[in-house]
Amino acid sequence: MSNQQELVIKTDNRGAVEITQLVNDVVTQSDQDATLCHVFVTHTSASLMITGNEDPNVLLDIEDFFKNSVIDADPAYRHNNEGDFDMSGHIRSILMGESKTIPIKDCQLALGKFQGLFLYEHRAGENTRKLIVTLS
């Protein structure tokens, strides 16, 4: 048997938002004895990642890598319906992935000591993102 809950996250410009505690809250509030947590973001220009949460420079370095590797407004892009960041956002999302499955141990995500779960926004401006959290 599985249990699902939706989370709505508001983002303000491109970058990472740590969602570890929000997802852990879903896990601890569940009356189910789950062993896995699956998180899925329902957008094509946002993604999920697990990375270090002990040093904010990790997130800055990740963004710098993507700025240099997946360039906004590349003239080779055909798709730019919503601005210069449109196609680059789709590519970033494909590279990072739209879901994560994490084991549950002692009623919380079994992440490492310095690991965090992040929603990564790939678009400029304010956005509202929906995540589906499934416990099984």
C-alpha positions in Angstrom: 0.0 0.0 0.0 1.2 3.5 -0.8 0.4 7.0 0.5 0.7 10.2 -1.7 0.8 13.8 -0.8 1.4 16.9 -2.9 3.7 19.7 -1.9 3.6 23.2 -3.4 6.9 25.1 -3.4 7.2 28.8 -4.4 10.5 29.6 -6.0 12.1 33.0 -6.6 14.4 32.9 -9.5 16.9 30.2 -10.6 18.6 28.1 -8.0 18.2 25.4 -5.3 15.7 25.3 -2.5 16.3 22.7 0.2 13.2 20.6 0.7 14.6 17.9 3.0 12.6 19.0 6.0 9.4 19.4 4.1 9.6 15.8 2.8 10.7 14.5 6.2 7.5 16.1 7.6 5.4 14.1 5.1 7.3 10.9 6.2 6.9 11.5 9.9 3.2 12.5 9.6 2.3 9.4 7.7 0.6 6.6 9.6 2.2 4.1 7.3 5.3 2.1 8.0 7.0 3.0 4.7 10.5 2.0 3.7 10.8 4.2 0.5 10.0 7.8 -0.4 9.6 8.8 -4.0 9.6 12.5 -4.9 8.5 13.7 -8.4 8.4 17.3 -9.6 5.6 17.8 -12.2 7.4 20.5 -14.3 9.7 20.4 -17.3 11.9 23.2 -16.1 12.5 22.2 -12.5 14.3 19.2 -11.1 15.4 17.4 -8.0 18.9 16.7 -6.7 20.7 15.3 -3.7 23.8 17.1 -2.8 25.8 18.6 0.0 23.9 20.9 2.3 26.8 21.9 4.7 28.4 24.6 2.5 26.4 27.1 0.4 29.3 27.2 -2.0 28.2 23.8 -3.3 25.0 25.3 -4.7 26.8 28.3 -6.2 29.3 26.0 -7.9 26.5 23.9 -9.3 24.9 26.9 -10.8 28.2 28.2 -12.2 28.7 24.8 -13.8 25.3 25.0 -15.5 25.7 28.6 -16.6 28.9 27.6 -18.4 27.6 24.3 -19.7 23.9 25.0 -20.6 23.9 28.5 -21.9 20.8 30.7 -21.9 19.7 32.2 -25.2 22.0 29.9 -27.3 21.2 30.9 -30.9 21.1 27.2 -31.8 18.0 26.7 -29.7 14.7 26.8 -31.6 12.4 26.7 -28.5 12.3 30.0 -26.6 8.6 30.6 -26.1 9.0 31.9 -22.5 12.3 33.7 -22.8 16.1 33.2 -23.0 16.0 30.7 -20.2 13.3 28.5 -21.7 15.2 25.8 -23.6 18.2 25.9 -21.2 15.7 25.2 -18.4 14.4 22.1 -20.1 17.9 20.8 -20.8 19.0 21.4 -17.2 15.9 19.5 -16.0 16.6 16.6 -18.2 20.2 16.4 -17.0 19.4 16.7 -13.3 16.2 14.5 -13.3 12.6 14.9 -12.2 12.5 12.4 -9.4 14.4 10.8 -6.5 13.7 7.6 -4.5 15.2 7.7 -1.0 15.1 4.9 1.6 13.4 5.7 4.9 15.0 4.7 8.2 13.8 5.6 11.7 10.9 7.6 10.2 13.0 10.0 8.1 14.8 10.1 4.8 18.0 8.0 5.1 20.3 10.7 3.7 23.9 11.0 4.6 25.2 13.4 7.3 25.8 16.2 4.8 23.2 15.3 2.1 20.1 17.3 1.4 17.2 17.0 -1.0 16.8 20.1 -3.2 14.3 21.4 -5.7 16.2 23.1 -8.4 14.4 25.9 -10.2 15.7 26.5 -13.8 13.6 29.5 -14.7 13.9 33.2 -13.8 11.2 34.9 -11.9 8.7 33.6 -9.4 7.3 30.1 -10.0 5.0 27.7 -8.2 6.1 24.1 -8.3 4.2 20.9 -7.5 5.8 17.8 -6.1 4.2 14.5 -5.5 5.6 12.5 -2.6 4.8 8.8 -2.6 5.6 6.6 0.4 5.6 2.8 0.0 
